């Protein structure tokens, strides 16, 4: 009886792993830093207008300032130490 149970468990594992392998997405082209796929902006923002690039730069600057303020508060509250 133990042999049958063990064989059934092994068969169940094999079937489950083969199902996972069959359901996995097909690997496309290599995802190297020069070959990333981003349908909206692209890797180097080639299809953005100058106004969009300027707006994106201001958002990035605002995000940087907020992160800096968060780190300063964490240092102030003692959650982090300033290096």
Helices and strands as residue ranges (DSSP letters): H 2-23, H 50-77
